[in-house]
Each structure stands twice: as structure tokens, then as C-alpha cells.
């Protein structure tokens, strides 16, 4: 299933997801499938069931967060945003990898809010923070590659720990 359907699972809600992939005849199976699919978001509360936080997230397609959603991605290692982020108005995304946060594509928050906190944040040469974006990044070390762009009208804060 992977990250291709992550946005759809979150957007549609777990109830709809369960109706599509789980059968009411087997409540135990339904609970296991729900737990495993929900943990795609890296929910540490599921550690007691043995489905802990992910080590690495690779977003290989543009990730879209719908308005009103509030998501936090925690990893024990790295988050790679390879194609970009698109956030609708009112969406809130937080990326909190333990080691590295890498942005390669465009970041368009459309009055949403994006925060990132890591030891190292890299903004690749193809990374672009679009006009009207609200971005707050905190790290011990920033690596700005040549070609990284911030468009006018963006509210961007870089904080060094």
C-alpha cells in the first residue's frame, strides 16, 4: 500500500478504509488491519502493540494535506520530501525526524502551517517555498543548496537550536 494511499487513508478517515478492506465477520482481523494501516502515520501510542514509530519516510509523490487536518510525522531517522508538499487552507503539518529533514520539491501551504524540527534540515537546489506559505523550521544545522528559492509574500522562519 505504501505512501501512495496515505493521503487518501487520512482524508477519507479510518471508518471508510475499514469498510473497504475489513470484514465485520472477523472483528479481530479488522482491529489488526486498522492498527497497521493507522500506524503509517507513525503513531507512537501503538508501540505497546509492537507497531512503533517509522525509521524513515520517503514522500516520492507530491503530498497533499486537506484543509483542517493536523498531522505530525515522527521518525527515528529521516524524512525525505522528494517531490513537494501542497497544503490546503487550515491544514497543519509537522515533520519531526530525529536526524535529517530533506526538502527537494515545492512547498505551498496556502494559509496552512508547516513546521519542521530536526538535527539537520536540507533545502535542496530544487526546493521552493511558494508565495503565501507559512513555514517554521528549527534545526541544529541548515544546509541550503544553490538554487533553493523563497518566493515573496511567504512567512518563513529558520531557527537554530
Secondary structure, DSSP 4 states (H G I P E B T S, - for coil): -GGGGHHHHHHHHHHHHHHHH--TT-HHHHHHHHHHHHGGG--GGGGGGT----SEEEE-S-EEE-TT-EEEEEESSEEEESSEEEE-TT-EEEEEESSEEEE-SEEE-TT-EEEEEEEEEEE-TT-EE-TT-EEEEEEEEEEE-TT-EE-TT-EEEEEE-
